[in-house]
Amino acid sequence: MKSSIRDISLAESGRQKIAWVKSYMPILSGLEEEFKKTRPFEGVKISLSVHLEAKTAYLSKVFAAGGAKMSVTGSNPLSTQDDVAAGLAADGIDVFAWYNSTPEEYEKHIEMTLAHAPNIIIDDGGDLVSALHTNLTHLLPQVWGGCEETTTGIIRLKAMEREGSLKIPMMAVNDAMCKHLFDNRYGTGQSVWDGICRTTNLIIAGKTVVVAGYGWCGKGVAMRAKGLGANVIVTEIDHVKAIEAVMDGFGVMTMDEAAPLGDIFITVTGCEDVITRTHFNKMKNGAILCNAGHFNVEISIPDLESLATDIREYRKNIMGYTMKDGRKLYLLGEGRLVNLACADGHPAEIMDMSFAVQAMSALYIMEHKGRLEPKVFDIPAEIDEKIAKRKLESLGIKIDELTEKQKKYLGSWQL
């Protein structure tokens, strides 16, 4: 199928971006060389929906090097980079995506990506799974399974599993140790602030930052805010995570209490209506709002629009909302993922580990096709171990190994 992209003349720029990240992704580079020799995905059709920037493009090329027939789209209208899409398409991979697509265009691109009847899907947020289980159910018999990249997608999949509507096996890539411990914490922590700083050109030191949600992503965002000199407040609904935030040195309170105090608000919860009308009415003039959860529902944009007497763009990716009393509140990146809508996403070295989990999980699905139930599966421990070992090797780091005597000691209940 012919690709549907914005401008093929941008291909060389996209290729340069892909080449740059490849040089910082040694685990995927090693898998690519292995796949070229073994061709494990020969004849296998893979549909991929992940934020379409250079790291994702390289993952697609790694699968293609293993013989896969790839069909690729983005998982967010504002994270697709048109030159990267062009670079992939120019190299023979089917791509259906462009930057700032309308909701209708975005849905059409999802459908086009699935049109080749995939055997394996690589998903980020659950849009491929959703389409297969609603409008494209006739394609389900060909699907051996899939891999889900992010927390929000896992939440959706587990909800489907509970109600018995999930029809294919899905690997919980997000829950792998080599994914969430590093991607969610260090990747999100750095890339969120990259997006905020690039877009606003404001200092963070001395400001009060409110982080909604203290999961692995929230931990990373709060940690980096602290490192930049901010006063950090955490809001939570989980009592254990709230205690953890307190012991990590952060103020913990409700969003109602935090609303009048914050200079910058970052939602990282995966839930809807985290910041709403009640909170907007309490915020100080100039407060900046942004989201690092998968969907643009955490900050209630309808509430913000209904309160505003004037709405205008002040800088690229900064929309200003003037309240009736003259206060201005600023929303970054349309409330979408600020690290991708306003920057380039996670660093290459971090995505090297996450996408290695994707590649090896897809291989696991292929090797176990027909033997996996339609449910959400944890990533096998040996995959985490292999990736961690390769990562350390790429860093030139060696660690100790247990002696046989130590193994026997640890495996015995007798002293």
C-alpha positions as CSV (number, residue, x, y, z in Angstrom):
1,M,0.0,0.0,0.0
2,K,1.3,3.5,-0.8
3,S,2.2,5.6,2.1
4,S,0.1,8.6,3.2
5,I,2.5,11.3,4.5
6,R,2.8,15.1,4.3
7,D,5.9,15.6,2.1
8,I,8.3,13.0,0.7
9,S,10.9,15.8,-0.1
10,L,11.6,15.9,3.7
11,A,13.1,12.4,3.6
12,E,16.8,13.3,3.8
13,S,16.2,15.3,7.0
14,G,14.3,12.4,8.5
15,R,17.1,9.9,7.6
16,Q,19.6,12.1,9.3
17,K,17.5,12.1,12.5
18,I,17.2,8.3,12.4
19,A,20.9,7.9,11.8
20,W,21.7,10.2,14.8
21,V,19.6,8.2,17.3
22,K,20.8,4.9,15.9
23,S,24.3,5.8,17.0
24,Y,23.1,6.1,20.6
25,M,21.0,2.9,20.6
26,P,23.5,0.1,20.9
27,I,21.0,-2.6,22.1
28,L,18.7,-2.1,19.1
29,S,21.7,-1.9,16.8
30,G,22.8,-5.3,18.1
31,L,19.4,-6.7,17.5
32,E,19.3,-5.3,14.0
33,E,22.5,-7.1,13.1
34,E,21.2,-10.3,14.6
35,F,17.9,-10.0,12.8
36,K,19.6,-9.4,9.5
37,K,21.3,-12.8,9.8
38,T,18.4,-14.8,11.3
39,R,15.4,-13.1,9.6
40,P,13.1,-14.1,12.4
41,F,10.1,-12.0,11.1
42,E,10.4,-13.2,7.5
43,G,6.9,-12.7,6.0
44,V,5.4,-11.5,9.3
45,K,3.1,-8.5,9.0
46,I,3.5,-5.9,11.8
47,S,1.4,-2.8,12.4
48,L,3.0,-0.2,14.7
49,S,1.4,2.8,16.3
50,V,3.9,4.7,18.5
51,H,4.9,8.4,18.6
52,L,6.4,8.7,15.2
53,E,9.8,10.3,15.7
54,A,13.3,9.1,15.0
55,K,13.6,6.4,17.7
56,T,10.3,4.8,16.7
57,A,11.4,5.0,13.0
58,Y,14.6,3.1,13.9
59,L,12.6,0.4,15.8
60,S,10.5,0.0,12.6
61,K,13.7,-0.4,10.5
62,V,15.0,-3.0,13.0
63,F,11.8,-5.1,12.5
64,A,12.1,-4.7,8.8
65,A,15.7,-5.9,8.9
66,G,14.3,-9.1,10.4
67,G,12.0,-9.6,7.5
68,A,8.9,-8.0,8.8
69,K,6.4,-6.2,6.5
70,M,5.9,-3.0,8.4
71,S,2.9,-0.7,8.4
72,V,3.5,2.4,10.6
73,T,1.5,5.3,12.1
74,G,1.8,7.7,15.0
75,S,0.0,7.5,18.4
76,N,-0.6,11.2,18.8
77,P,-1.4,13.9,16.2
78,L,1.2,16.4,17.6
79,S,4.1,13.9,18.0
80,T,4.5,12.8,14.4
81,Q,7.5,14.4,12.7
82,D,6.9,14.8,9.0
83,D,10.5,14.5,8.0
84,V,10.9,11.2,9.9
85,A,7.7,9.9,8.3
86,A,9.1,10.8,4.9
87,G,12.5,9.2,5.7
88,L,10.8,5.9,6.6
89,A,8.5,6.0,3.5
90,A,11.5,6.7,1.2
91,D,13.2,3.6,2.6
92,G,10.2,1.4,1.6
93,I,8.2,1.2,4.8
94,D,4.5,1.9,4.6
95,V,3.7,5.0,6.7
96,F,0.3,6.6,7.4
97,A,0.7,9.8,9.5
98,W,1.4,13.5,9.5
99,Y,1.8,16.2,12.0
100,N,-1.3,17.9,13.4
101,S,-3.8,15.5,11.8
102,T,-7.5,16.1,12.5
103,P,-9.3,13.5,14.6
104,E,-10.8,12.1,11.4
105,E,-7.4,11.9,9.7
106,Y,-5.8,10.3,12.7
107,E,-8.5,7.6,12.9
108,K,-8.2,7.0,9.1
109,H,-4.4,6.5,9.5
110,I,-5.0,3.9,12.2
111,E,-7.3,2.0,9.9
112,M,-4.9,2.2,7.0
113,T,-2.1,0.9,9.2
114,L,-4.1,-2.1,10.1
115,A,-5.4,-2.7,6.5
116,H,-2.6,-5.2,5.7
117,A,-4.1,-7.6,8.3
118,P,-1.2,-7.7,10.8
119,N,0.1,-10.8,12.6
120,I,1.6,-8.6,15.4
121,I,0.7,-5.1,16.6
122,I,3.0,-2.7,18.5
123,D,0.7,-0.3,20.3
124,D,1.1,2.9,22.4
125,G,-2.0,3.9,24.2
126,G,-4.3,1.2,22.8
127,D,-5.5,2.8,19.6
128,L,-4.7,-0.2,17.4
129,V,-6.3,-2.6,19.9
130,S,-9.4,-0.4,20.1
131,A,-9.8,-0.3,16.3
132,L,-9.4,-4.0,16.0
133,H,-12.0,-4.7,18.7
134,T,-14.6,-2.2,17.3
135,N,-14.5,-1.3,13.6
136,L,-12.1,-3.9,12.3
137,T,-13.0,-7.1,14.1
138,H,-12.7,-9.1,10.9
139,L,-8.9,-8.7,11.2
140,L,-8.6,-10.2,14.6
141,P,-8.3,-13.9,13.5
142,Q,-4.9,-13.1,11.8
143,V,-3.5,-11.3,14.9
144,W,-1.2,-13.6,17.0
145,G,-0.8,-10.9,19.7
146,G,0.6,-7.5,20.4
147,C,2.8,-5.3,22.7
148,E,1.6,-2.3,24.6
149,E,4.1,0.5,25.4
150,T,2.5,2.8,27.9
151,T,0.8,2.8,31.3
152,T,-2.5,4.2,29.9
153,G,-2.6,1.4,27.3
154,I,-2.1,-1.3,30.0
155,I,-4.9,0.2,32.0
156,R,-7.2,0.0,29.0
157,L,-6.1,-3.6,28.2
158,K,-6.7,-4.8,31.8
159,A,-10.1,-3.3,31.7
160,M,-10.9,-5.2,28.5
161,E,-9.5,-8.4,30.1
162,R,-11.7,-8.0,33.2
163,E,-14.8,-7.7,31.2
164,G,-13.9,-10.5,28.8
165,S,-13.7,-8.3,25.7
166,L,-10.0,-8.7,24.9
167,K,-9.6,-11.1,22.0
168,I,-5.8,-11.3,21.5
169,P,-2.8,-11.8,23.8
170,M,-1.0,-8.6,24.7
171,M,2.4,-8.2,26.2
172,A,2.7,-5.5,29.0
173,V,5.9,-3.9,27.7
174,N,5.3,-0.9,30.0
175,D,5.5,-3.1,33.1
176,A,8.9,-4.6,32.2
177,M,11.6,-3.6,34.6
178,C,13.8,-2.4,31.8
179,K,11.0,-0.1,30.6
180,H,9.2,1.6,33.5
181,L,12.2,1.9,35.8
182,F,14.1,3.9,33.2
183,D,11.8,5.1,30.5
184,N,9.0,6.3,32.8
185,R,11.3,7.8,35.4
186,Y,14.4,9.1,33.7
187,G,13.0,9.4,30.2
188,T,9.8,11.2,31.2
189,G,11.6,13.2,33.9
190,Q,14.0,14.7,31.4
191,S,11.8,15.0,28.3
192,V,9.0,16.7,30.1
193,W,11.3,19.5,31.2
194,D,12.9,19.6,27.8
195,G,9.4,20.3,26.3
196,I,8.5,22.9,28.9
197,C,11.8,24.8,28.8
198,R,12.0,24.8,24.9
199,T,8.4,26.1,24.7
200,T,8.3,28.7,27.4
201,N,12.0,29.9,27.6
202,L,11.4,30.5,31.4
203,I,13.5,29.7,34.4
204,I,12.4,26.8,36.6
205,A,14.5,27.6,39.7
206,G,12.4,29.3,42.4
207,K,9.1,28.4,40.9
208,T,6.4,26.2,42.5
209,V,5.8,23.1,40.4
210,V,2.7,21.0,41.0
211,V,3.0,17.3,39.9
212,A,-0.2,15.4,39.7
213,G,0.5,11.7,40.1
214,Y,3.5,10.1,41.8
215,G,3.9,6.9,39.7
216,W,7.2,6.2,38.0
217,C,6.6,9.1,35.5
218,G,5.6,11.5,38.3
219,K,8.6,10.5,40.3
220,G,10.9,11.4,37.4
221,V,9.2,14.7,36.7
222,A,9.3,15.7,40.4
223,M,13.0,14.6,40.7
224,R,14.1,16.7,37.7
225,A,12.0,19.7,38.9
226,K,13.8,19.5,42.2
227,G,17.1,19.4,40.4
228,L,16.2,22.5,38.5
229,G,15.6,24.4,41.7
230,A,11.8,24.3,41.9
231,N,9.7,24.0,45.0
232,V,7.7,20.8,44.3
233,I,4.2,19.9,45.4
234,V,2.8,16.4,44.7
235,T,-0.9,15.6,44.5
236,E,-2.0,11.9,44.7
237,I,-5.0,9.6,45.3
238,D,-2.9,6.7,46.5
239,H,-2.0,6.8,50.2
240,V,1.2,4.7,49.8
241,K,2.5,6.9,46.9
242,A,1.6,10.0,48.9
243,I,3.8,8.8,51.8
244,E,6.6,8.0,49.4
245,A,6.4,11.6,48.0
246,V,6.6,13.0,51.5
247,M,9.6,10.9,52.4
248,D,11.2,12.0,49.1
249,G,11.0,15.5,50.4
250,F,8.0,16.9,48.6
251,G,5.0,18.7,49.8
252,V,1.8,16.7,49.4
253,M,-1.7,18.1,49.3
254,T,-4.9,18.1,47.4
255,M,-5.2,19.8,44.0
256,D,-7.7,22.3,45.6
257,E,-4.9,23.3,48.0
258,A,-2.2,23.4,45.4
259,A,-4.2,25.3,42.8
260,P,-3.4,28.8,44.1
261,L,0.2,28.0,44.8
262,G,1.5,26.6,41.6
263,D,3.4,28.4,38.8
264,I,3.6,25.2,36.6
265,F,1.2,22.3,36.7
266,I,2.1,18.9,35.2
267,T,-0.5,16.1,35.1
268,V,1.0,12.5,35.0
269,T,-1.9,10.4,36.1
270,G,-3.6,8.6,33.2
271,C,-7.0,9.8,34.5
272,E,-9.4,12.4,33.3
273,D,-10.5,15.7,34.9
274,V,-7.4,16.0,37.2
275,I,-7.5,19.8,36.8
276,T,-10.9,21.4,36.3
277,R,-13.0,24.5,36.6
278,T,-12.7,24.6,40.4
279,H,-8.9,24.7,40.2
280,F,-8.7,27.2,37.3
281,N,-10.7,29.6,39.3
282,K,-8.1,29.5,42.1
283,M,-4.9,29.7,40.0
284,K,-2.6,32.7,40.0
285,N,-2.1,34.9,36.9
286,G,0.4,33.4,34.5
287,A,0.1,29.8,35.7
288,I,1.3,27.3,33.1
289,L,-0.6,24.0,32.5
290,C,0.8,20.9,30.8
291,N,0.2,17.2,30.6
292,A,2.5,14.2,30.4
293,G,-0.2,11.5,30.5
294,H,-1.1,9.7,27.2
295,F,-4.4,11.4,26.4
296,N,-5.4,15.1,26.5
297,V,-8.1,14.6,29.1
298,E,-6.3,15.2,32.4
299,I,-6.6,19.0,32.1
300,S,-10.2,19.9,31.3
301,I,-9.9,22.0,28.2
302,P,-13.7,22.4,27.9
303,D,-13.8,23.9,31.3
304,L,-10.9,26.2,30.5
305,E,-12.5,27.3,27.2
306,S,-15.9,27.9,29.0
307,L,-14.2,30.2,31.6
308,A,-12.2,32.2,29.1
309,T,-13.2,35.6,27.7
310,D,-10.3,35.5,25.2
311,I,-8.2,32.6,23.7
312,R,-5.2,33.2,21.6
313,E,-1.8,31.7,20.8
314,Y,1.1,33.6,22.5
315,R,4.0,31.4,21.2
316,K,4.1,28.2,19.3
317,N,2.5,25.5,21.4
318,I,1.4,28.1,24.1
319,M,-2.4,28.9,24.1
320,G,-3.4,31.7,26.5
321,Y,-6.8,31.8,28.2
322,T,-7.9,35.1,29.7
323,M,-10.3,34.7,32.7
324,K,-13.1,37.1,33.5
325,D,-11.0,38.8,36.2
326,G,-8.1,39.4,33.8
327,R,-5.9,36.4,34.9
328,K,-4.2,34.5,32.1
329,L,-3.6,30.8,32.2
330,Y,-1.4,29.2,29.6
331,L,-1.8,25.7,28.2
332,L,1.2,23.9,26.5
333,G,0.8,21.6,23.5
334,E,-3.0,21.6,23.5
335,G,-2.9,19.5,26.7
336,R,-1.3,16.6,24.8
337,L,2.0,14.9,25.9
338,V,4.2,17.9,26.4
339,N,7.4,16.0,26.0
340,L,6.4,15.0,22.4
341,A,4.1,17.8,21.4
342,C,6.7,20.4,22.4
343,A,10.0,18.4,22.1
344,D,11.4,15.2,20.7
345,G,10.3,12.7,23.4
346,H,12.6,10.6,25.5
347,P,16.4,10.5,25.0
348,A,17.7,7.9,22.5
349,E,19.6,5.9,25.2
350,I,16.4,5.4,27.2
351,M,14.3,4.4,24.3
352,D,17.0,1.9,23.3
353,M,16.0,-0.2,26.3
354,S,12.3,0.3,25.9
355,F,12.2,-0.6,22.2
356,A,14.5,-3.5,22.8
357,V,11.7,-4.8,25.1
358,Q,9.3,-4.2,22.3
359,A,11.4,-6.1,19.8
360,M,12.1,-9.1,22.0
361,S,8.4,-9.2,23.2
362,A,7.3,-9.3,19.5
363,L,9.7,-12.2,19.0
364,Y,8.2,-14.0,22.0
365,I,4.7,-13.6,20.5
366,M,5.9,-15.1,17.2
367,E,7.6,-18.0,18.9
368,H,4.5,-18.8,21.0
369,K,1.8,-18.0,18.4
370,G,-1.3,-20.0,18.9
371,R,-0.4,-20.9,22.5
372,L,-1.1,-17.6,24.3
373,E,-4.5,-16.9,25.8
374,P,-6.3,-13.6,25.0
375,K,-5.1,-11.7,28.1
376,V,-2.4,-9.3,29.3
377,F,1.0,-11.0,29.9
378,D,3.9,-9.8,32.0
379,I,7.2,-9.6,30.2
380,P,9.3,-12.8,30.9
381,A,12.1,-12.1,33.4
382,E,14.7,-13.4,31.0
383,I,13.9,-10.6,28.5
384,D,14.6,-8.0,31.2
385,E,17.8,-9.8,32.1
386,K,19.1,-10.0,28.5
387,I,18.4,-6.3,27.9
388,A,20.0,-5.2,31.2
389,K,23.1,-7.2,30.5
390,R,23.4,-5.7,27.0
391,K,22.9,-2.2,28.4
392,L,25.7,-2.7,30.9
393,E,28.0,-4.2,28.2
394,S,27.4,-1.1,26.0
395,L,28.4,1.1,28.9
396,G,31.6,-0.9,29.5
397,I,30.4,-1.9,33.0
398,K,31.0,-5.3,34.6
399,I,29.3,-6.6,37.7
400,D,30.0,-9.5,40.1
401,E,28.6,-13.0,39.7
402,L,27.6,-15.4,42.4
403,T,30.0,-18.3,43.1
404,E,28.5,-21.8,43.2
405,K,29.0,-21.7,47.0
406,Q,27.0,-18.4,47.2
407,K,24.2,-19.8,45.0
408,K,24.0,-22.8,47.3
409,Y,23.9,-20.6,50.4
410,L,21.1,-18.4,49.0
411,G,19.1,-21.4,47.9
412,S,19.2,-23.2,51.3
413,W,17.2,-22.6,54.5
414,Q,19.9,-24.1,56.7
415,L,22.7,-21.9,57.9
